[in-house]
Amino acid sequence: MVSDRTTSVRSSTCIVVPCYNEALRLDVEKFSAYCTSAAAVHLLFVDDGSTDNTLEVLQTLAAAHPGRVKVSQLERNSGKAEAVRRGLLIAIEDGFDYVGFWDADLATPLREIETFCRVMDDHPELLMAIGSRVKLLGRSIRRRPIRHYLGRVFATVVSLILRLPVYDTQCGAKLLRVTSETRELLQEPFLTKWIFDVEILARLINARGGSDYPSIENLVFEIPLDEWHDVAGSKLRSRDFLHASWQLLTVWRVYMWRS
């Protein structure tokens, strides 16, 4: 596969990885190999009140990579949205230039992080880079058909509600530049459980006084991924798209309808 990626990262970066009962699914070897190779990128695992031995697995990984891997534990299961939010706030307080979040199943390979960092390094006006699962020649994007088509319908509705030409809001790979503005976006718990990614964008639009195309489009950059594969054991089910659709109404009502 042809790629122009570089392994050079000029800014310090912390990636939050939310985990709930991932002990049997977490690919420790891949995470460990990445920690060995990517000197400027740190990992913060947030154990979201797991009931299996996920915490022990994460603590062992952190012990093997001191200073590169950190573990935070939520005492009770609070959901992915809150685990990500708490982790991002911890990473911000730790003084990183960029903070982001990545799905624990590594549907998006960790090596994509360098591409995100490079885009942010080269475009200092950006506040956020988000992964986009676009099936193009020369890229390996494999999604189950039902999830792909439901996702396209959902993404179209999101684009209409946000009045923003975004292609894919739900890919679990995102990176934010640490500024006072992005810090403010994360201060309050998310109102939605399933679509906090959409809510982050809605909060940004709302904070800017409404949907201003030139302004928002110059702050957020979608990156077509080189690789994304559905991973067996995902906790997301097709019926969850129904819950997500209802939560879009909350996003529209709270953040968008007056903008």
C-alpha positions, 0 to 999 in steps of 0.5 A: 500500500502506498503511503506518504506517512512519516513517523516523525511527530513534533508535538507531545501527544496523549491518546486516551483509550477507553476500556470496559471489560476488554481483558480478553480482547485487548491486543497488548502486544500491539500496544506494547510494540507501539509504545516502543516505536513512537517516542512522542506519543503517550497512552492513557487507558481509562478503565470504565469500571470493568468487572473482569480483570481489564484493570490488571491487564492495563496495569501490567502494560503500564508497568512495562512502559513507565512514563509512556503508559498511564492508567486511570480507573473509574470506580463505576461504569459510566459509559464510553462518553464519560470515560473519554471526557475524563481521560482527555481532561487528565491528559490536558492537565498533564500538559500535552500539546495534543490529546485524542481518543482511540478505540481499544479494539484498534479497528483504526491501527495505532500507526495512523496517529502519526498522520493525525499529528502531522496534519495538526503540526502542519496546520496550526489553525486546526483544533481537531482532526477526525478519522474518516472511513472512506473506501478508496482505491489503495486503502483498506476499509472493511465494514460490515454492509449493514453497519456501513449503510446505517452509518451512511444514513446516520452521517447524512442526518448529522451533516444536515443537523450540524449544517456542516459537510462532515462525512464520518463523525463516528470513527473512534479516532480523533485528535484535538489541539489543547487550547482554552477553547478545546478545554472548555468543550470538555468541562461538562459531561456529555448529554448523549451516551452514543454520539458524544463525537457529534456533541463535541462538534455541536459544542464547537459550533455553538461556542462559535455562535452558530454554524459558520461554515468558513470558521468551523471548516477551517478548524476541523479536518477529516482524514481518510484513513489508510486502514480500518477493519471491523473487529469481532466483539464490538459492543455496538449493535445495529439497534444502537443506531436507533438510540443514537438517532433519538439522541440526535434530537437532543443535540439539535434541541440543545445546541443547534436549533437557535443557531 
